[in-house]
Each structure stands twice: as structure tokens, then as C-alpha cells.
Amino acid sequence: MKMLLLSDIHGDIERLKDVLDRSPETDLVAILGDLTDFGPVDLANEVIGVIEDYNKEIVGVPGNCDPDGVEEALSSVSGLVDGSRKKFGEFTFAGLGGSNPTPFNTPRERSEEEIEEVLEELVPDQDNLILISHVPPKGAVDLTQGTHAGSDSVLRVVKKYEPLAVLSGHIHEAQGKTEIGETVIINPGAVKNGDAAVLEINRGIDVRFL
């Protein structure tokens, strides 16, 4: 399976089109949140439409900067929303939107307790699970201004259940790949900065940053 990973578009349609022009053909597109910069929902629909022109197979979650209505726009094309699962071939995707609390009082923040409750419903007893979480685990591809801004709850659940991979965004400058135990953690970087990644899962997990 080959996937295009897109995160933190923040409504930048021209950068999005440039990234898609540079992208190879893939089986699936994963949108990792922050389609918009606090809206509007019409812009989220425009973003989704541009991505659909590239590939109509989409999974995605809203980010902390996406207001009410963006989740509904995503669910109409992806079949995966915050707090749900979706099968694609031999893989199961689980979605966690929004983020842990930030200093910026963004529209879609949640407590660490709520994050853990959602993940405990989604993650256990799933083979070949890929977690799409806008916020990364604490300490993994989450460094911003010298501080690890990821989620303690995502980290705990990853250590406990060891999903196949976690695909996250949120921290624009933390593009990269790392591992927690047997789980591969990937941040493709921010589309608004011209960044994205292609993930290929065959016998192993390979990532190419665009």
C-alpha cells in the first residue's frame, strides 16, 4: 500500500496543488488535520475537492485549527472521522482529531483524559492498525521551540498497544520519522510549507519526504 500523507494545509490551495503535482500515484491519501486556519468550512470543502482530483480514496481527521463543520466535510469523502475506524485492504485506520491543550486556545482542543478515553475505544485488539492522530505522541516528531508538544495520552496508548504506525502532523517544523518500540511514527511536515510524505508499506515501512 502506498499513501500520500498531507497535514497542516491551513487553506493554502496553491501550496497544496504544488505538493500534489510533485506526488507520485498512490493508493490512498491520508489527511492528518488542519485543512483550514480557523475555517471557513467552504475552504475545507475546496481543499478536499482539490485532493479528490488527485485521488478519491481518502482517510482523514480534523486538526485543532479546524472549526465545527470540517469533520462533516471530511466524513462525506473519507468514511473516517474523529473517534472511528475504517478498513482499507488488510489495514485498519483509526482517527483522532484535534489536539491536546495548546497556549493558543484553538477550536478543537481536548484534555489528555478525553484523548485517552477515545484511543482506548479505538486501538485495542486491531491487527495492522494505523493511527491517524493530528497530535503526535509526546517526545516523537513533536519538538517546537525546544519543547516537546505532543500528547502524553497518545504516547501511553502507543506504548501499550504498539500499532503498526502513527501518522501525525500539528508540529509544522518537526517533519520526520522515528519509532516507539515497534511502532513507526511519521510527521510529513506542513503542506503550507511545501512539505508532505509518501508512505509505502510492503514487507517493511518506507517513507519518502517530498
Long-range contacts (C-beta under 8 A, 24 or more apart in sequence): 1-27, 1-28, 1-88, 1-89, 1-91, 1-200, 1-201, 1-202, 2-26, 2-27, 2-28, 2-198, 2-199, 2-200, 3-27, 3-28, 3-29, 3-30, 3-198, 3-199, 3-200, 3-201, 4-28, 4-29, 4-30, 4-54, 4-55, 4-196, 4-197, 4-198, 5-30, 5-32, 5-167, 5-186, 5-188, 5-196, 5-197, 5-198, 5-199, 6-30, 6-31, 6-32, 6-51, 6-188, 6-191, 6-196, 7-31, 7-32, 7-33, 7-34, 7-63, 7-134, 7-168, 7-169, 7-170, 7-187, 7-188, 7-189, 7-190, 7-191, 7-196, 8-32, 8-33, 8-34, 8-63, 8-169, 8-170, 8-172, 8-189, 8-190, 8-191, 8-192, 8-193, 9-34, 9-35, 9-36, 9-47, 9-190, 9-191, 9-192, 10-34, 10-35, 10-36, 10-37, 10-65, 10-190, 10-191, 10-192, 11-35, 11-36, 11-37, 11-43, 11-47, 12-191, 12-192, 13-46, 13-47, 13-50, 15-191, 15-192, 15-193, 15-194, 16-47, 16-50, 16-51, 16-191, 17-50, 18-194, 19-191, 19-194, 19-195, 19-196, 19-210, 20-50, 20-51, 20-53, 20-54, 22-210, 23-54, 23-196, 23-198, 23-210, 24-198, 25-55, 26-55, 26-198, 27-55, 27-57, 28-55, 28-57, 28-58, 28-59, 28-88, 29-54, 29-55, 29-57, 29-58, 29-59, 29-60, 30-58, 30-59, 30-60, 30-93, 30-132, 30-167, 30-199, 31-58, 31-59, 31-60, 31-61, 31-74, 31-78, 32-60, 32-61, 32-63, 32-132, 32-133, 32-134, 32-167, 32-168, 32-169, 32-188, 33-60, 33-61, 33-62, 33-63, 33-64, 33-66, 33-97, 33-98, 33-134, 33-169, 33-170, 34-62, 34-63, 34-64, 34-65, 34-66, 34-134, 34-169, 34-170, 35-60, 35-62, 35-63, 35-66, 35-70, 35-74, 36-65, 36-66, 36-67, 36-70, 37-65, 38-65, 38-67, 38-106, 38-107, 39-66, 39-67, 39-69, 39-70, 40-67, 41-67, 41-69, 41-70, 41-73, 44-69, 44-70, 44-73, 44-74, 45-73, 48-73, 48-74, 48-77, 52-77, 57-88, 59-86, 59-88, 59-93, 59-95, 59-132, 60-95, 60-132, 61-95, 61-96, 61-97, 61-132, 61-133, 61-134, 62-97, 62-98, 62-108, 62-134, 63-97, 63-98, 63-99, 63-108, 63-134, 63-169, 63-170, 64-98, 64-99, 64-102, 64-106, 64-107, 64-108, 64-109, 64-134, 64-135, 64-170, 65-106, 65-107, 65-108, 66-97, 66-107, 66-108, 67-107, 67-108, 68-107, 71-97, 80-132, 82-118, 83-118, 83-121, 83-122, 84-122, 85-122, 85-126, 90-128, 91-128, 91-129, 91-130, 91-164, 91-201, 92-126, 92-127, 92-128, 92-129, 92-130, 93-129, 93-130, 93-131, 93-132, 94-119, 94-122, 94-123, 94-126, 94-129, 94-130, 94-131, 94-132, 94-163, 95-122, 95-132, 95-133, 96-122, 96-131, 96-132, 96-133, 96-134, 96-135, 96-154, 97-134, 98-134, 98-135, 99-134, 99-135, 99-151, 99-170, 100-135, 100-150, 100-151, 100-152, 100-153, 102-149, 112-151, 112-152, 112-153, 113-153, 115-151, 115-153, 115-154, 116-153, 116-156, 116-157, 119-153, 119-154, 119-157, 120-157, 123-157, 123-161, 123-163, 124-161, 126-163, 128-164, 129-161, 129-163, 129-164, 130-163, 130-164, 130-165, 130-166, 130-167, 131-158, 131-163, 131-165, 131-166, 131-167, 132-167, 132-168, 133-166, 133-167, 133-168, 134-168, 134-169, 134-170, 135-168, 135-170, 136-166, 136-168, 136-169, 136-170, 136-171, 136-174, 136-185, 136-187, 137-166, 137-168, 137-180, 137-185, 140-166, 140-178, 140-180, 140-185, 141-168, 141-171, 141-174, 141-175, 141-176, 141-177, 141-178, 141-185, 141-186, 141-187, 142-168, 142-170, 142-171, 142-174, 142-187, 143-171, 143-173, 143-174, 144-171, 144-173, 144-174, 155-180, 158-183, 158-185, 164-201, 164-205, 165-199, 165-201, 165-205, 167-199, 175-209, 177-207
